[in-house]
Amino acid sequence: MRIAMFSEVYWPMISGVSTTLTRTADALIRRGHQLRVYSAAYPLGDGMADRPEVHRSPGRTFFLSPEVQWAAPDQAEITADLARFRPDLVHLATEFAMGYAGLRAARAIEAPIIASAHTDYERYAGRYGMRWAVGAGWLYLRWFYRHAHRVLTPSASFERHLRNRGIEHTGIWTRGVDADQFSPSFRSARYRQELGIGPDDLLVGYVGRIAPEKGVERLLDAWKSLAPRYPRAHLVFTGQGLMEPEIRRRALPRVHLTGMKRGIELATAYASADVFAMPSVTETFGNVTLEAMSAGVAPVAMAAGGIGEFGIDGVNVLLADPDQDGAFRDALDRLLGNPALRRDLARGARTTALGRSWGPIYDRLVASYADAAAAGRSARAA
C-alpha cells in the first residue's frame, strides 16, 4: 500500500505519539509499504540526516509544550506533493495544523482517510486553565473526525470517551512494546553511581514529559511527604518540560533531573530503577508505563485512562484511586516499604510485556488501512 501520514509530531521529536508513529513507519517500510510522512520541521543534530520519507513544513514553538513545533504548512504545496505520491490511504494522526492540512489535501485528491486520536484534550484543557475551550474543541473534533472512515484509539477507555462525545465510528489501535529494547538486562550500577545512588538505595523513576498534565505536582507532593521516611531513596526525572523550573524551585531532597534520553540510555534509565512512578490521569494508553514494565520495574500508577488495557492491580502494577486524596502517595509508600511486593510486581510486569509484541498490532493496523482503502474505492466507483 501507499500510505500518507500527517502528524504535528514525528522523529526526532520525542513523545508517546511521535515514538509510536516512528516505530509504525519503520514497521510499515519493513513490510514493503511505501510511506510519506508530513510533519513539522524539528532541529536535527550536527551531521544528522532527516528520514527519507518525511516532508517538512516550517513551524514555531507551541506555547503549551515547547518541545512541539506548531506547523505552518503551505496547503497548495502539500496538496501537490500528496497528489504526486498517489496514496491509497491518508492517516491523520494529529487533528490541528498538520492534520487539517492533510484533511484538505486528502479531500482534494479524493483519498480515503483514517484518523487516530491519541490525546485527551479535555483533561489537558483543565490542567492549563482552558476549560472555556472544551465545547468549541469538541465541535471541531466531531467535524474533523467525521471525514474519516474510522477513528482509531489506543485503548477501550478512550474509545468510550470518544463515543460519549458523539464520535461513534471508532476502533482500537492498541500499543505494544519491544521486550528486547526495554529489558532488565540494561540495569546499570554505573548509571546509578553517576547519580550518587548506591546499590542498596531505592531509585524511583519517572520518564516522560515533565508537564502539568502528567501529574508531576502529585508526584512531588508525595515525595515531599515520603522523602524524610526513606532517606536512601532517590527520585529521578527523565525527560523535559514546563515543570522543570518548578522542580528546581522546590529543591526537594534527592531529586534528580537527567534530561531527555534515547536508545540504550533510555533503556538503562528504565531498568536501573526499583520503582516506576506514573502519577498522570490523562494517559490514553501509557506507553512509558508499559516500557518500564518490560524493563522489569515495579510500577505505581493512577487507576485512570489507558492503564486498564494492560495493568492489573497487585499483579503487575500498584494502582491508586484518582478520586482519593493521598492515594498515590500511599501506594508509593507501600511499594517503597515492601521489597517482596516490588519483586512480585516486577515479575508480573515483565510477563505482561512479553505478551504485548508489536507484530499482531501492526497486522491489525494494516487491516484497518486496507478496509478504509477498499471503502474509498467503492465510494469512488459508486
C-alpha positions as CSV (number, residue, x, y, z in Angstrom):
1,M,0.0,0.0,0.0
2,R,0.9,3.6,-0.4
3,I,0.3,5.4,2.9
4,A,0.5,9.1,3.7
5,M,0.6,10.1,7.3
6,F,0.1,13.6,8.8
7,S,1.3,14.5,12.3
8,E,2.5,17.6,14.1
9,V,5.0,15.4,16.0
10,Y,7.5,12.9,14.4
11,W,11.1,11.9,14.7
12,P,13.4,13.4,16.0
13,M,10.9,14.9,18.5
14,I,10.3,12.5,21.4
15,S,6.8,11.9,22.8
16,G,4.4,9.0,23.1
17,V,2.7,9.9,19.8
18,S,5.9,10.6,17.9
19,T,7.6,7.4,19.1
20,T,4.6,5.3,18.2
21,L,4.3,6.8,14.7
22,T,8.1,6.5,14.0
23,R,8.0,2.8,15.1
24,T,4.9,2.3,13.0
25,A,6.6,3.9,10.0
26,D,9.6,1.6,10.4
27,A,7.4,-1.5,10.6
28,L,5.4,-0.4,7.5
29,I,8.5,0.2,5.5
30,R,10.0,-3.2,6.5
31,R,6.7,-4.8,5.3
32,G,7.1,-3.3,1.9
33,H,4.6,-0.5,2.1
34,Q,5.5,2.9,0.7
35,L,5.2,5.8,3.2
36,R,5.1,9.6,3.0
37,V,5.0,11.4,6.4
38,Y,4.1,15.1,6.6
39,S,5.2,16.8,9.8
40,A,6.7,20.0,11.2
41,A,10.4,20.8,11.0
42,Y,12.4,19.9,14.1
43,P,16.1,20.7,14.7
44,L,18.5,18.0,13.7
45,G,21.8,17.3,15.4
46,D,25.1,18.1,13.7
47,G,25.6,15.7,10.8
48,M,22.2,14.1,11.3
49,A,20.3,13.4,8.1
50,D,16.5,13.5,8.0
51,R,14.4,10.4,7.4
52,P,13.8,10.0,3.7
53,E,10.0,9.5,3.9
54,V,9.4,12.9,5.6
55,H,8.1,16.1,4.1
56,R,8.7,19.0,6.5
57,S,6.7,22.2,7.0
58,P,8.0,25.2,8.9
59,G,6.7,25.7,12.4
60,R,7.1,27.6,15.6
61,T,7.3,26.6,19.2
62,F,3.9,25.7,20.7
63,F,3.4,27.8,23.9
64,L,1.8,24.9,26.0
65,S,4.5,22.4,25.0
66,P,7.8,24.0,24.0
67,E,9.1,20.7,22.6
68,V,6.3,20.7,20.0
69,Q,6.6,22.6,16.7
70,W,3.2,24.0,15.6
71,A,3.4,23.6,11.8
72,A,2.5,26.3,9.3
73,P,2.0,24.1,6.1
74,D,1.8,25.5,2.6
75,Q,-1.6,24.0,1.6
76,A,-1.1,24.2,-2.1
77,E,2.4,22.6,-1.9
78,I,1.2,19.9,0.5
79,T,-1.7,19.0,-1.8
80,A,0.5,18.9,-4.9
81,D,3.0,16.7,-3.1
82,L,0.3,14.3,-1.9
83,A,-1.1,14.1,-5.4
84,R,2.3,13.1,-6.8
85,F,2.6,10.4,-4.1
86,R,-0.8,9.0,-5.0
87,P,-1.7,7.4,-1.7
88,D,-4.1,4.5,-1.2
89,L,-4.9,6.0,2.2
90,V,-4.2,9.1,4.3
91,H,-3.7,8.6,8.0
92,L,-4.4,11.8,10.0
93,A,-2.5,11.2,13.3
94,T,-3.0,14.7,14.8
95,E,-6.0,17.0,14.4
96,F,-4.9,20.6,14.1
97,A,-2.4,22.4,11.8
98,M,-0.8,19.4,10.2
99,G,-4.0,17.2,10.4
100,Y,-6.2,19.9,8.9
101,A,-3.8,20.4,6.0
102,G,-3.8,16.6,5.5
103,L,-7.6,16.5,5.6
104,R,-7.9,19.3,3.0
105,A,-5.3,17.6,0.7
106,A,-6.9,14.2,1.0
107,R,-10.3,15.6,0.1
108,A,-8.8,17.4,-2.8
109,I,-7.5,14.2,-4.4
110,E,-10.4,12.0,-3.1
111,A,-8.2,9.8,-1.0
112,P,-9.8,7.7,1.8
113,I,-8.9,8.8,5.4
114,I,-8.2,7.0,8.7
115,A,-7.8,9.2,11.8
116,S,-6.2,8.4,15.1
117,A,-7.0,10.0,18.4
118,H,-4.1,10.0,20.9
119,T,-4.6,12.9,23.3
120,D,-7.3,13.6,26.0
121,Y,-7.6,17.3,25.2
122,E,-10.5,17.7,27.6
123,R,-8.3,16.8,30.6
124,Y,-5.4,18.7,29.2
125,A,-7.6,21.9,29.0
126,G,-8.3,21.6,32.7
127,R,-4.6,21.5,33.6
128,Y,-3.9,24.7,31.6
129,G,-6.9,26.7,32.7
130,M,-8.6,26.4,29.3
131,R,-11.9,24.7,30.2
132,W,-13.6,27.5,28.3
133,A,-12.3,26.0,25.1
134,V,-13.7,22.5,25.6
135,G,-17.1,23.0,24.0
136,A,-15.7,24.6,20.8
137,G,-12.9,22.0,20.8
138,W,-15.4,19.1,20.6
139,L,-17.4,20.9,17.9
140,Y,-14.2,21.0,15.8
141,L,-13.1,17.4,16.6
142,R,-16.5,16.0,15.7
143,W,-16.4,17.8,12.4
144,F,-12.8,16.7,11.8
145,Y,-13.3,13.0,12.6
146,R,-16.5,12.9,10.5
147,H,-14.3,12.8,7.4
148,A,-12.5,9.6,8.5
149,H,-13.6,6.1,7.6
150,R,-12.6,5.1,11.2
151,V,-11.1,6.9,14.2
152,L,-8.5,4.7,15.9
153,T,-7.9,5.0,19.7
154,P,-5.2,3.4,21.8
155,S,-7.5,2.0,24.5
156,A,-11.0,0.9,25.2
157,S,-11.4,3.6,27.8
158,F,-10.5,6.3,25.4
159,E,-12.8,4.8,22.8
160,R,-15.7,5.0,25.3
161,H,-14.7,8.6,25.9
162,L,-15.0,9.5,22.2
163,R,-18.3,7.6,21.9
164,N,-19.7,9.5,24.8
165,R,-18.8,12.7,23.0
166,G,-20.7,11.6,19.8
167,I,-17.9,10.0,17.8
168,E,-19.1,6.5,17.0
169,H,-17.1,5.2,14.1
170,T,-14.2,4.2,16.2
171,G,-11.8,1.3,16.5
172,I,-8.8,0.4,18.7
173,W,-5.2,0.6,17.7
174,T,-3.5,-0.5,20.8
175,R,0.2,-0.4,21.7
176,G,2.9,-2.9,22.2
177,V,6.5,-2.9,23.5
178,D,9.8,-4.3,22.3
179,A,10.8,-6.5,25.1
180,D,14.4,-6.8,23.8
181,Q,14.8,-3.0,23.6
182,F,13.3,-2.5,27.1
183,S,14.8,-5.2,29.2
184,P,16.1,-5.8,32.7
185,S,19.4,-6.7,31.2
186,F,20.1,-2.9,30.8
187,R,20.2,-2.3,34.6
188,S,23.4,-0.4,35.3
189,A,25.2,0.1,38.6
190,R,27.3,2.7,36.8
191,Y,24.2,4.8,35.8
192,R,23.1,4.7,39.5
193,Q,26.6,5.6,40.8
194,E,26.8,8.6,38.4
195,L,23.6,10.0,40.1
196,G,25.0,9.2,43.6
197,I,22.7,6.3,44.1
198,G,24.2,3.3,45.9
199,P,23.5,-0.4,45.3
200,D,21.2,-0.6,48.4
201,D,19.4,2.7,47.7
202,L,16.0,2.9,46.1
203,L,15.6,4.6,42.8
204,V,12.1,5.9,41.9
205,G,12.0,6.7,38.2
206,Y,9.7,8.9,36.1
207,V,10.0,9.0,32.3
208,G,8.0,11.4,30.1
209,R,7.1,14.9,29.5
210,I,7.6,16.9,32.7
211,A,4.4,18.9,32.4
212,P,1.3,19.7,34.5
213,E,-1.0,17.3,32.7
214,K,1.3,14.4,33.6
215,G,0.5,14.7,37.3
216,V,4.1,15.8,38.2
217,E,2.7,18.0,41.1
218,R,1.1,14.9,42.6
219,L,4.4,13.1,42.5
220,L,6.3,16.0,44.0
221,D,3.8,16.3,46.8
222,A,4.1,12.6,47.5
223,W,7.9,12.8,47.5
224,K,7.8,15.8,50.0
225,S,5.9,13.6,52.4
226,L,7.9,10.3,51.8
227,A,11.5,11.5,51.4
228,P,12.1,12.0,55.1
229,R,10.8,8.5,55.8
230,Y,13.1,6.9,53.1
231,P,16.5,8.7,53.5
232,R,18.1,6.3,51.0
233,A,15.5,6.8,48.3
234,H,16.0,9.0,45.2
235,L,13.5,10.4,42.7
236,V,14.9,10.6,39.1
237,F,13.1,12.5,36.3
238,T,14.0,11.6,32.7
239,G,12.5,13.9,30.1
240,Q,11.9,17.6,29.6
241,G,9.0,20.0,30.1
242,L,7.5,23.1,31.6
243,M,7.7,21.9,35.2
244,E,11.5,21.6,35.3
245,P,11.9,25.1,36.9
246,E,9.2,24.2,39.5
247,I,11.1,21.0,40.4
248,R,14.3,23.0,40.8
249,R,12.5,25.7,42.8
250,R,11.1,23.2,45.3
251,A,14.5,21.7,45.9
252,L,13.2,18.5,47.4
253,P,15.8,16.1,48.8
254,R,17.4,13.6,46.5
255,V,15.6,14.6,43.3
256,H,17.5,14.4,40.0
257,L,16.8,15.7,36.5
258,T,18.6,13.8,33.8
259,G,17.1,15.5,30.7
260,M,16.0,13.6,27.5
261,K,17.3,10.2,26.8
262,R,17.1,7.9,23.7
263,G,18.0,4.3,22.8
264,I,20.2,2.4,25.2
265,E,20.4,5.4,27.5
266,L,16.7,5.4,27.9
267,A,16.5,1.6,28.3
268,T,19.2,2.0,31.0
269,A,17.2,4.7,32.8
270,Y,14.2,2.4,33.0
271,A,15.9,-0.8,34.0
272,S,18.1,0.9,36.7
273,A,15.0,2.0,38.7
274,D,13.5,0.0,41.5
275,V,10.0,1.7,41.2
276,F,8.4,3.4,38.3
277,A,6.1,6.3,39.1
278,M,3.3,7.4,36.7
279,P,1.1,10.0,38.5
280,S,-0.9,11.0,35.4
281,V,-4.6,10.6,35.0
282,T,-4.6,11.8,31.3
283,E,-2.9,8.8,29.7
284,T,-4.9,7.4,26.8
285,F,-2.7,4.3,26.9
286,G,0.5,4.7,28.9
287,N,3.4,3.8,26.7
288,V,6.1,4.7,29.3
289,T,4.5,2.5,32.0
290,L,4.5,-0.5,29.6
291,E,8.1,0.2,28.7
292,A,9.0,0.3,32.4
293,M,7.2,-2.9,33.0
294,S,9.1,-4.5,30.1
295,A,12.3,-3.3,31.9
296,G,11.3,-5.4,34.9
297,V,10.5,-2.4,37.2
298,A,7.6,-2.4,39.7
299,P,5.2,0.4,38.6
300,V,2.8,2.6,40.6
301,A,0.2,4.5,38.6
302,M,-3.2,6.1,38.8
303,A,-6.2,3.9,38.1
304,A,-7.3,6.1,35.2
305,G,-7.1,6.2,31.4
306,G,-5.4,3.5,29.3
307,I,-3.7,1.6,32.1
308,G,-6.7,-0.7,32.2
309,E,-5.5,-2.1,28.8
310,F,-2.6,-3.9,30.4
311,G,-2.4,-3.1,34.1
312,I,-3.8,-5.4,36.8
313,D,-3.7,-4.0,40.4
314,G,-1.5,-6.1,42.6
315,V,-0.3,-8.4,39.8
316,N,1.8,-6.1,37.6
317,V,1.2,-2.6,38.9
318,L,0.0,-0.9,42.1
319,L,-2.9,1.4,41.2
320,A,-4.1,4.4,43.2
321,D,-7.6,5.8,43.3
322,P,-7.7,9.1,41.4
323,D,-10.7,10.3,43.5
324,Q,-9.0,9.7,46.8
325,D,-6.6,12.4,48.2
326,G,-3.2,11.0,49.0
327,A,-3.9,7.7,47.3
328,F,-0.8,8.0,45.0
329,R,1.4,8.9,48.0
330,D,0.1,5.9,50.0
331,A,0.6,3.5,47.1
332,L,4.2,4.7,46.5
333,D,4.8,4.4,50.3
334,R,3.6,0.8,50.2
335,L,5.8,-0.1,47.3
336,L,8.9,1.6,48.8
337,G,8.5,-0.2,52.1
338,N,7.8,-3.7,50.7
339,P,10.7,-5.4,48.8
340,A,8.7,-8.6,48.3
341,L,5.8,-6.6,46.7
342,R,8.3,-4.9,44.4
343,R,9.7,-8.2,43.3
344,D,6.3,-9.7,42.6
345,L,5.1,-6.7,40.6
346,A,8.3,-6.5,38.6
347,R,7.9,-10.2,37.7
348,G,4.3,-9.8,36.7
349,A,5.2,-6.6,34.8
350,R,7.8,-8.3,32.7
351,T,5.5,-11.2,31.9
352,T,2.8,-8.8,30.7
353,A,5.3,-7.0,28.5
354,L,6.4,-10.3,26.9
355,G,2.9,-10.9,25.8
356,R,2.4,-7.5,24.0
357,S,4.7,-7.7,21.0
358,W,4.1,-5.2,18.2
359,G,3.7,-7.7,15.3
360,P,0.0,-8.5,15.7
361,I,-0.8,-4.9,16.4
362,Y,0.8,-3.8,13.1
363,D,-1.2,-6.6,11.4
364,R,-4.5,-5.1,12.7
365,L,-3.5,-1.6,11.7
366,V,-2.7,-2.6,8.1
367,A,-6.1,-4.4,8.0
368,S,-7.8,-1.2,9.1
369,Y,-5.9,0.7,6.4
370,A,-6.9,-1.9,3.8
371,D,-10.6,-1.7,4.9
372,A,-10.6,2.1,4.6
373,A,-8.9,2.0,1.2
374,A,-11.4,-0.6,-0.1
375,A,-14.3,1.5,1.2
376,G,-12.8,4.5,-0.6
377,R,-12.5,2.6,-3.9
378,S,-16.1,1.5,-3.6
379,A,-17.3,5.1,-2.9
380,R,-15.4,6.4,-5.9
381,A,-16.8,3.7,-8.1
382,A,-20.4,4.4,-6.9
